[in-house]
């Protein structure tokens, strides 16, 4: 994609790198992407205070965004960020920048919408969601198991769903009080 320019502005792109088990990188950035200025070069400007994005991570965000844009020129303004003293790392901010750059390309139409599925950390206004059904990859799922959608759920004679949850079982054994005593 070298030599191309971002055709339209994309505002409100964010990326939050979080590993659910509590270990691993953490990073959060939000940015606005616009077509490049008269020089036609990519520029990344930081408007985030140092208490939200320490200076040591700004270059990592820049490197990730440039890599994510893949040669497409754009003017990028970092508008918000998040930082964690223990879990933030250069790797996390590079991942966040990479996903934010790719998200901007998907949002402006330079990458196909299916590419949004691979962007685990990024979000932007108008992002296509994989459920229910407008994702090309989910068409096979809808065809093979349509019962997850309310439109396909048949009703029985009594107006209840055909799939009925079994009634709850009674308690086994005798009831115990606090401390395990009867």
ABEGO torsion letter per residue (X at the ends): XBGBBBABBBBGBBBBBBBAAGBEBBBBBBBBBBBBBAAGBBBBBBABBAAABBAAAAAAAAAAAAAAAGGBBBBBBBABBBBBAAABBAAAAAAAAAAAAAAAAAAAGABBAAAAAABAABBBBGBBBAOBGABAAAAAAAAABAAABAAABBBBAAGBBABBBBBBBBBBEBBBBBGGBX
